[in-house]
Amino acid sequence: MLFFTKIILIVIFILTISATYKKAQKKGLRSYHFVVLFLLSPLAVFFDYSLQHQALSLDMAALKSAVIYGLPLALILSLFLYITSGKKQ
């Protein structure tokens, strides 16, 4: 059962990345990085929590951990990306 859950999560990640890439490709690479970070950081924390508890459920503990750890991670990484991409231009 855990094997199928991992496969489903990998497929969700691939679909999310491909859909985000198609939409952000029109706006440029910089916006693509920000969109991917803000989509995948909380999603990765949520899926990690779900895999550790072997259940893919939308309970408050899963959402709380995704918000507490995922959003600051996305904010820090996007700030780093903004600073480094500004220096290259």
MOPAC internal coordinates of N, CA, C and O (Angstrom, degrees):
PM7 1SCF
backbone

  N    0.0000 0     0.00 0     0.00 0    0    0    0
  C    1.4511 1     0.00 0     0.00 0    1    0    0
  C    1.5269 1   111.35 1     0.00 0    2    1    0
  O    1.2310 1   120.59 1   140.44 1    3    2    1
  N    1.3235 1   116.48 1   -39.56 1    3    2    1
  C    1.4573 1   120.30 1  -179.87 1    5    3    2
  C    1.5253 1   111.04 1   -66.46 1    6    5    3
  O    1.2310 1   120.46 1   147.25 1    7    6    5
  N    1.3273 1   116.73 1   -32.75 1    7    6    5
  C    1.4621 1   121.09 1   178.31 1    9    7    6
  C    1.5261 1   110.95 1   -63.29 1   10    9    7
  O    1.2310 1   120.31 1   136.30 1   11   10    9
  N    1.3253 1   117.02 1   -43.70 1   11   10    9
  C    1.4603 1   120.99 1   179.56 1   13   11   10
  C    1.5232 1   111.46 1   -67.47 1   14   13   11
  O    1.2310 1   120.47 1   145.20 1   15   14   13
  N    1.3226 1   116.71 1   -34.80 1   15   14   13
  C    1.4607 1   120.37 1   177.02 1   17   15   14
  C    1.5167 1   110.47 1   -64.47 1   18   17   15
  O    1.2310 1   120.27 1   138.29 1   19   18   17
  N    1.3248 1   117.08 1   -41.71 1   19   18   17
  C    1.4620 1   120.29 1   178.20 1   21   19   18
  C    1.5222 1   111.28 1   -64.03 1   22   21   19
  O    1.2310 1   120.29 1   139.59 1   23   22   21
  N    1.3156 1   117.05 1   -40.41 1   23   22   21
  C    1.4621 1   120.39 1   178.72 1   25   23   22
  C    1.5237 1   110.50 1   -64.58 1   26   25   23
  O    1.2310 1   120.20 1   137.63 1   27   26   25
  N    1.3155 1   117.22 1   -42.37 1   27   26   25
  C    1.4630 1   120.84 1   178.51 1   29   27   26
  C    1.5241 1   110.63 1   -62.28 1   30   29   27
  O    1.2310 1   120.09 1   138.29 1   31   30   29
  N    1.3221 1   117.43 1   -41.71 1   31   30   29
  C    1.4594 1   120.72 1   179.75 1   33   31   30
  C    1.5220 1   111.66 1   -66.59 1   34   33   31
  O    1.2310 1   120.11 1   141.96 1   35   34   33
  N    1.3161 1   117.39 1   -38.04 1   35   34   33
  C    1.4613 1   120.60 1   177.36 1   37   35   34
  C    1.5259 1   110.41 1   -64.77 1   38   37   35
  O    1.2310 1   120.27 1   138.61 1   39   38   37
  N    1.3192 1   117.09 1   -41.39 1   39   38   37
  C    1.4641 1   120.77 1   178.12 1   41   39   38
  C    1.5281 1   110.36 1   -63.76 1   42   41   39
  O    1.2310 1   120.18 1   139.43 1   43   42   41
  N    1.3324 1   117.26 1   -40.57 1   43   42   41
  C    1.4666 1   120.56 1   178.09 1   45   43   42
  C    1.5208 1   110.42 1   -62.84 1   46   45   43
  O    1.2310 1   119.90 1   137.51 1   47   46   45
  N    1.3285 1   117.79 1   -42.49 1   47   46   45
  C    1.4589 1   121.05 1   177.34 1   49   47   46
  C    1.5257 1   111.16 1   -61.06 1   50   49   47
  O    1.2310 1   120.24 1   134.53 1   51   50   49
  N    1.3206 1   117.14 1   -45.47 1   51   50   49
  C    1.4636 1   120.59 1  -178.57 1   53   51   50
  C    1.5253 1   110.78 1   -64.14 1   54   53   51
  O    1.2310 1   120.03 1   136.90 1   55   54   53
  N    1.3216 1   117.55 1   -43.10 1   55   54   53
  C    1.4627 1   120.49 1   178.89 1   57   55   54
  C    1.5204 1   111.92 1   -65.24 1   58   57   55
  O    1.2310 1   120.41 1   141.11 1   59   58   57
  N    1.3271 1   116.82 1   -38.89 1   59   58   57
  C    1.4630 1   120.46 1   178.89 1   61   59   58
  C    1.5161 1   110.95 1   -65.25 1   62   61   59
  O    1.2310 1   120.52 1   135.08 1   63   62   61
  N    1.3149 1   116.62 1   -44.92 1   63   62   61
  C    1.4623 1   120.13 1  -179.86 1   65   63   62
  C    1.5288 1   110.78 1   -64.96 1   66   65   63
  O    1.2310 1   119.80 1   137.02 1   67   66   65
  N    1.3211 1   118.00 1   -42.98 1   67   66   65
  C    1.4669 1   119.49 1  -177.64 1   69   67   66
  C    1.5264 1   111.45 1   -68.49 1   70   69   67
  O    1.2310 1   119.88 1   140.38 1   71   70   69
  N    1.3291 1   117.84 1   -39.62 1   71   70   69
  C    1.4637 1   120.05 1   177.93 1   73   71   70
  C    1.5228 1   111.19 1   -66.11 1   74   73   71
  O    1.2310 1   120.57 1   139.04 1   75   74   73
  N    1.3173 1   116.52 1   -40.96 1   75   74   73
  C    1.4624 1   120.58 1   178.39 1   77   75   74
  C    1.5170 1   110.64 1   -65.39 1   78   77   75
  O    1.2310 1   120.32 1   138.96 1   79   78   77
  N    1.2982 1   116.99 1   -41.04 1   79   78   77
  C    1.4661 1   120.80 1  -179.35 1   81   79   78
  C    1.5215 1   110.91 1   -64.34 1   82   81   79
  O    1.2310 1   120.08 1   138.58 1   83   82   81
  N    1.3247 1   117.46 1   -41.42 1   83   82   81
  C    1.4628 1   120.23 1  -179.30 1   85   83   82
  C    1.5240 1   111.49 1   -64.77 1   86   85   83
  O    1.2310 1   120.56 1   140.25 1   87   86   85
  N    1.3284 1   116.53 1   -39.75 1   87   86   85
  C    1.4665 1   119.53 1  -178.85 1   89   87   86
  C    1.5217 1   112.04 1   -75.24 1   90   89   87
  O    1.2310 1   120.26 1   140.79 1   91   90   89
  N    1.3182 1   117.11 1   -39.21 1   91   90   89
  C    1.4638 1   120.17 1  -175.75 1   93   91   90
  C    1.5194 1   112.96 1   -85.85 1   94   93   91
  O    1.2310 1   120.00 1   171.49 1   95   94   93
  N    1.3093 1   117.60 1    -8.51 1   95   94   93
  C    1.4582 1   120.99 1   179.62 1   97   95   94
  C    1.5251 1   110.37 1   -64.58 1   98   97   95
  O    1.2310 1   120.52 1   148.88 1   99   98   97
  N    1.3229 1   116.61 1   -31.12 1   99   98   97
  C    1.4571 1   120.99 1  -179.97 1  101   99   98
  C    1.5263 1   111.80 1   -71.82 1  102  101   99
  O    1.2310 1   120.49 1   151.73 1  103  102  101
  N    1.3315 1   116.68 1   -28.27 1  103  102  101
  C    1.4601 1   120.46 1  -174.28 1  105  103  102
  C    1.5184 1   113.52 1   -93.81 1  106  105  103
  O    1.2310 1   119.54 1   167.87 1  107  106  105
  N    1.2787 1   118.48 1   -12.13 1  107  106  105
  C    1.4566 1   121.07 1   177.94 1  109  107  106
  C    1.5162 1   112.46 1   114.63 1  110  109  107
  O    1.2310 1   121.48 1   -14.55 1  111  110  109
  N    1.3066 1   114.77 1   165.45 1  111  110  109
  C    1.4628 1   121.61 1  -174.16 1  113  111  110
  C    1.5185 1   112.67 1   -68.64 1  114  113  111
  O    1.2310 1   120.06 1   145.22 1  115  114  113
  N    1.3165 1   117.49 1   -34.78 1  115  114  113
  C    1.4564 1   120.70 1  -176.05 1  117  115  114
  C    1.5311 1   111.33 1   -64.77 1  118  117  115
  O    1.2310 1   120.47 1   134.97 1  119  118  117
  N    1.3235 1   116.70 1   -45.03 1  119  118  117
  C    1.4609 1   119.04 1   178.74 1  121  119  118
  C    1.5242 1   110.80 1   -67.95 1  122  121  119
  O    1.2310 1   120.50 1   149.80 1  123  122  121
  N    1.3212 1   116.66 1   -30.20 1  123  122  121
  C    1.4613 1   120.34 1   177.86 1  125  123  122
  C    1.5196 1   110.72 1   -61.89 1  126  125  123
  O    1.2310 1   120.06 1   137.49 1  127  126  125
  N    1.3338 1   117.49 1   -42.51 1  127  126  125
  C    1.4619 1   120.53 1   179.81 1  129  127  126
  C    1.5221 1   111.32 1   -62.40 1  130  129  127
  O    1.2310 1   120.29 1   136.41 1  131  130  129
  N    1.3175 1   117.05 1   -43.59 1  131  130  129
  C    1.4573 1   120.28 1  -178.76 1  133  131  130
  C    1.5269 1   111.32 1   -65.67 1  134  133  131
  O    1.2310 1   120.95 1   137.50 1  135  134  133
  N    1.3255 1   115.79 1   -42.50 1  135  134  133
  C    1.4655 1   119.63 1  -179.02 1  137  135  134
  C    1.5221 1   110.61 1   -64.43 1  138  137  135
  O    1.2310 1   120.53 1   136.09 1  139  138  137
  N    1.3137 1   116.58 1   -43.91 1  139  138  137
  C    1.4645 1   120.05 1  -179.48 1  141  139  138
  C    1.5217 1   110.93 1   -64.05 1  142  141  139
  O    1.2310 1   120.32 1   138.04 1  143  142  141
  N    1.3312 1   116.99 1   -41.96 1  143  142  141
  C    1.4656 1   119.18 1   179.77 1  145  143  142
  C    1.5163 1   111.69 1   -62.95 1  146  145  143
  O    1.2310 1   120.14 1   134.55 1  147  146  145
  N    1.3271 1   117.33 1   -45.45 1  147  146  145
  C    1.4525 1   119.36 1  -177.80 1  149  147  146
  C    1.5204 1   112.75 1   -73.99 1  150  149  147
  O    1.2310 1   119.91 1   159.16 1  151  150  149
  N    1.3162 1   117.79 1   -20.84 1  151  150  149
  C    1.4623 1   119.50 1   174.67 1  153  151  150
  C    1.5198 1   112.08 1   -83.11 1  154  153  151
  O    1.2310 1   120.70 1   134.01 1  155  154  153
  N    1.3133 1   116.26 1   -45.99 1  155  154  153
  C    1.4555 1   119.33 1  -168.77 1  157  155  154
  C    1.5150 1   115.03 1   -87.20 1  158  157  155
  O    1.2310 1   119.29 1   153.06 1  159  158  157
  N    1.3196 1   118.96 1   -26.94 1  159  158  157
  C    1.4665 1   118.55 1  -179.14 1  161  159  158
  C    1.5302 1   111.98 1   -64.87 1  162  161  159
  O    1.2310 1   118.97 1   127.06 1  163  162  161
  N    1.3448 1   119.56 1   -52.94 1  163  162  161
  C    1.4701 1   117.72 1   176.18 1  165  163  162
  C    1.5259 1   112.78 1   -65.40 1  166  165  163
  O    1.2310 1   120.55 1   146.07 1  167  166  165
  N    1.3365 1   116.56 1   -33.93 1  167  166  165
  C    1.4594 1   119.51 1   179.20 1  169  167  166
  C    1.5178 1   111.08 1   -65.48 1  170  169  167
  O    1.2310 1   120.38 1   139.68 1  171  170  169
  N    1.3217 1   116.88 1   -40.32 1  171  170  169
  C    1.4638 1   120.72 1   179.58 1  173  171  170
  C    1.5180 1   111.32 1   -65.31 1  174  173  171
  O    1.2310 1   120.47 1   138.79 1  175  174  173
  N    1.3292 1   116.71 1   -41.21 1  175  174  173
  C    1.4645 1   119.77 1   178.18 1  177  175  174
  C    1.5216 1   110.19 1   -65.22 1  178  177  175
  O    1.2310 1   120.22 1   138.25 1  179  178  177
  N    1.3281 1   117.18 1   -41.75 1  179  178  177
  C    1.4642 1   120.83 1   179.40 1  181  179  178
  C    1.5239 1   111.26 1   -63.74 1  182  181  179
  O    1.2310 1   120.16 1   135.29 1  183  182  181
  N    1.3308 1   117.30 1   -44.71 1  183  182  181
  C    1.4580 1   119.99 1  -179.79 1  185  183  182
  C    1.5243 1   111.87 1   -68.50 1  186  185  183
  O    1.2310 1   120.53 1   145.31 1  187  186  185
  N    1.3260 1   116.60 1   -34.69 1  187  186  185
  C    1.4600 1   119.88 1   176.39 1  189  187  186
  C    1.5225 1   110.42 1   -64.15 1  190  189  187
  O    1.2310 1   120.60 1   136.35 1  191  190  189
  N    1.3083 1   116.46 1   -43.65 1  191  190  189
  C    1.4656 1   120.72 1   176.99 1  193  191  190
  C    1.5305 1   110.32 1   -61.60 1  194  193  191
  O    1.2310 1   120.72 1   136.99 1  195  194  193
  N    1.3255 1   116.23 1   -43.01 1  195  194  193
  C    1.4642 1   120.19 1  -178.99 1  197  195  194
  C    1.5232 1   111.62 1   -65.30 1  198  197  195
  O    1.2310 1   120.21 1   140.69 1  199  198  197
  N    1.3319 1   117.21 1   -39.31 1  199  198  197
  C    1.4596 1   119.55 1   178.93 1  201  199  198
  C    1.5203 1   111.88 1   -69.03 1  202  201  199
  O    1.2310 1   120.27 1   144.35 1  203  202  201
  N    1.3252 1   117.08 1   -35.65 1  203  202  201
  C    1.4569 1   119.45 1   178.79 1  205  203  202
  C    1.5227 1   111.27 1   -65.82 1  206  205  203
  O    1.2310 1   120.76 1   144.96 1  207  206  205
  N    1.3153 1   116.15 1   -35.04 1  207  206  205
  C    1.4663 1   119.56 1  -179.92 1  209  207  206
  C    1.5267 1   112.30 1   -95.92 1  210  209  207
  O    1.2310 1   120.49 1  -177.51 1  211  210  209
  N    1.3207 1   116.68 1     2.49 1  211  210  209
  C    1.4661 1   124.44 1   176.59 1  213  211  210
  C    1.5204 1   112.61 1    54.37 1  214  213  211
  O    1.2310 1   121.46 1  -141.33 1  215  214  213
  N    1.3278 1   114.81 1    38.67 1  215  214  213
  C    1.4574 1   119.60 1   176.63 1  217  215  214
  C    1.5193 1   108.55 1  -152.63 1  218  217  215
  O    1.2310 1   120.58 1   -47.59 1  219  218  217
  N    1.2947 1   116.50 1   132.41 1  219  218  217
  C    1.4560 1   120.94 1   177.43 1  221  219  218
  C    1.5233 1   107.50 1   -98.63 1  222  221  219
  O    1.2310 1   121.26 1   -94.94 1  223  222  221
  N    1.3192 1   115.19 1    85.06 1  223  222  221
  C    1.4574 1   119.56 1  -177.08 1  225  223  222
  C    1.5170 1   110.12 1  -130.01 1  226  225  223
  O    1.2310 1   120.83 1   -30.04 1  227  226  225
  N    1.2973 1   116.02 1   149.96 1  227  226  225
  C    1.4595 1   121.44 1   179.52 1  229  227  226
  C    1.5234 1   109.78 1   -94.70 1  230  229  227
  O    1.2310 1   120.57 1  -111.95 1  231  230  229
  N    1.3148 1   116.51 1    68.05 1  231  230  229
  C    1.4558 1   118.92 1   175.93 1  233  231  230
  C    1.5255 1   109.39 1   -94.65 1  234  233  231
  O    1.2310 1   120.65 1   -10.15 1  235  234  233
  N    1.3089 1   116.35 1   169.85 1  235  234  233
  C    1.4615 1   120.88 1  -175.20 1  237  235  234
  C    1.5245 1   112.39 1   -65.37 1  238  237  235
  O    1.2310 1   119.91 1   146.47 1  239  238  237
  N    1.3164 1   117.79 1   -33.53 1  239  238  237
  C    1.4665 1   119.78 1  -179.93 1  241  239  238
  C    1.5273 1   110.97 1   -65.86 1  242  241  239
  O    1.2310 1   120.34 1   140.71 1  243  242  241
  N    1.3162 1   116.95 1   -39.29 1  243  242  241
  C    1.4678 1   120.11 1   178.82 1  245  243  242
  C    1.5199 1   111.11 1   -67.62 1  246  245  243
  O    1.2310 1   120.41 1   136.67 1  247  246  245
  N    1.3214 1   116.81 1   -43.33 1  247  246  245
  C    1.4587 1   119.78 1   179.45 1  249  247  246
  C    1.5212 1   111.64 1   -67.70 1  250  249  247
  O    1.2310 1   120.83 1   142.18 1  251  250  249
  N    1.3337 1   116.01 1   -37.82 1  251  250  249
  C    1.4617 1   119.78 1   179.45 1  253  251  250
  C    1.5250 1   110.83 1   -65.24 1  254  253  251
  O    1.2310 1   120.04 1   137.54 1  255  254  253
  N    1.3255 1   117.52 1   -42.46 1  255  254  253
  C    1.4656 1   119.45 1   179.10 1  257  255  254
  C    1.5231 1   111.19 1   -67.65 1  258  257  255
  O    1.2310 1   120.07 1   145.20 1  259  258  257
  N    1.3347 1   117.47 1   -34.80 1  259  258  257
  C    1.4613 1   120.10 1   177.50 1  261  259  258
  C    1.5202 1   111.24 1   -65.74 1  262  261  259
  O    1.2310 1   120.36 1   140.65 1  263  262  261
  N    1.3200 1   116.92 1   -39.35 1  263  262  261
  C    1.4673 1   120.16 1  -179.96 1  265  263  262
  C    1.5229 1   111.08 1   -73.92 1  266  265  263
  O    1.2310 1   120.18 1   137.37 1  267  266  265
  N    1.3250 1   117.25 1   -42.63 1  267  266  265
  C    1.4649 1   120.75 1  -175.77 1  269  267  266
  C    1.5233 1   111.49 1   -68.39 1  270  269  267
  O    1.2310 1   119.63 1   139.60 1  271  270  269
  N    1.3253 1   118.31 1   -40.40 1  271  270  269
  C    1.4602 1   120.70 1  -175.51 1  273  271  270
  C    1.5279 1   113.49 1  -101.74 1  274  273  271
  O    1.2310 1   119.85 1   145.71 1  275  274  273
  N    1.3103 1   117.90 1   -34.29 1  275  274  273
  C    1.4632 1   120.52 1  -174.27 1  277  275  274
  C    1.5134 1   114.59 1   -76.43 1  278  277  275
  O    1.2310 1   120.01 1   134.33 1  279  278  277
  N    1.3357 1   117.58 1   -45.67 1  279  278  277
  C    1.4597 1   119.69 1  -177.74 1  281  279  278
  C    1.5249 1   113.62 1   -67.53 1  282  281  279
  O    1.2310 1   118.69 1   136.43 1  283  282  281
  N    1.3417 1   120.10 1   -43.57 1  283  282  281
  C    1.4702 1   117.67 1   175.02 1  285  283  282
  C    1.5271 1   112.90 1   -62.74 1  286  285  283
  O    1.2310 1   120.40 1   144.45 1  287  286  285
  N    1.3277 1   116.84 1   -35.55 1  287  286  285
  C    1.4626 1   120.02 1   176.55 1  289  287  286
  C    1.5243 1   110.37 1   -62.01 1  290  289  287
  O    1.2310 1   120.45 1   135.39 1  291  290  289
  N    1.3230 1   116.75 1   -44.61 1  291  290  289
  C    1.4621 1   120.47 1   178.24 1  293  291  290
  C    1.5198 1   111.27 1   -64.57 1  294  293  291
  O    1.2310 1   120.09 1   140.30 1  295  294  293
  N    1.3152 1   117.44 1   -39.70 1  295  294  293
  C    1.4609 1   121.04 1   179.86 1  297  295  294
  C    1.5239 1   111.40 1   -65.38 1  298  297  295
  O    1.2310 1   120.29 1   135.62 1  299  298  297
  N    1.3141 1   117.06 1   -44.38 1  299  298  297
  C    1.4654 1   120.90 1   179.73 1  301  299  298
  C    1.5288 1   110.78 1   -65.20 1  302  301  299
  O    1.2310 1   120.23 1   135.34 1  303  302  301
  N    1.3258 1   117.17 1   -44.66 1  303  302  301
  C    1.4632 1   119.91 1  -179.82 1  305  303  302
  C    1.5251 1   112.24 1   -66.53 1  306  305  303
  O    1.2310 1   120.13 1   141.33 1  307  306  305
  N    1.3366 1   117.36 1   -38.67 1  307  306  305
  C    1.4616 1   118.92 1   179.17 1  309  307  306
  C    1.5212 1   111.27 1   -70.86 1  310  309  307
  O    1.2310 1   119.74 1   145.84 1  311  310  309
  N    1.3326 1   118.10 1   -34.16 1  311  310  309
  C    1.4587 1   120.63 1   175.36 1  313  311  310
  C    1.5308 1   110.40 1   -64.74 1  314  313  311
  O    1.2310 1   120.66 1   137.56 1  315  314  313
  N    1.3210 1   116.34 1   -42.44 1  315  314  313
  C    1.4646 1   120.87 1   176.63 1  317  315  314
  C    1.5271 1   110.77 1   -61.59 1  318  317  315
  O    1.2310 1   120.73 1   137.44 1  319  318  317
  N    1.3243 1   116.21 1   -42.56 1  319  318  317
  C    1.4607 1   120.51 1   179.06 1  321  319  318
  C    1.5212 1   111.24 1   -65.25 1  322  321  319
  O    1.2310 1   120.41 1   140.94 1  323  322  321
  N    1.3208 1   116.82 1   -39.06 1  323  322  321
  C    1.4621 1   121.32 1   179.48 1  325  323  322
  C    1.5284 1   110.67 1   -63.97 1  326  325  323
  O    1.2310 1   120.62 1   137.43 1  327  326  325
  N    1.3300 1   116.42 1   -42.57 1  327  326  325
  C    1.4652 1   120.69 1  -179.24 1  329  327  326
  C    1.5255 1   110.89 1   -67.98 1  330  329  327
  O    1.2310 1   120.36 1   134.79 1  331  330  329
  N    1.3259 1   116.93 1   -45.21 1  331  330  329
  C    1.4652 1   119.25 1  -177.87 1  333  331  330
  C    1.5233 1   112.17 1   -71.11 1  334  333  331
  O    1.2310 1   119.45 1   144.81 1  335  334  333
  N    1.3192 1   118.66 1   -35.19 1  335  334  333
  C    1.4674 1   119.62 1   179.25 1  337  335  334
  C    1.5200 1   110.97 1   -74.23 1  338  337  335
  O    1.2310 1   119.70 1   152.79 1  339  338  337
  N    1.3199 1   118.18 1   -27.21 1  339  338  337
  C    1.4620 1   120.75 1   176.93 1  341  339  338
  C    1.5110 1   112.09 1   -69.56 1  342  341  339
  O    1.2310 1   120.06 1   147.52 1  343  342  341
  N    1.3197 1   117.49 1   -32.48 1  343  342  341
  C    1.4665 1   121.29 1   179.73 1  345  343  342
  C    1.5240 1   111.68 1   -73.82 1  346  345  343
  O    1.2310 1   119.92 1   150.20 1  347  346  345
  N    1.3195 1   117.76 1   -29.80 1  347  346  345
  C    1.4614 1   120.71 1  -178.76 1  349  347  346
  C    1.5224 1   111.61 1   -72.56 1  350  349  347
  O    1.2310 1   120.09 1   150.17 1  351  350  349
  N    1.3137 1   117.44 1   -29.83 1  351  350  349
  C    1.4603 1   120.73 1  -177.84 1  353  351  350
  C    1.4663 1   107.87 1   -84.25 1  354  353  351
  O    1.2310 1   120.10 1   180.00 1  355  354  353

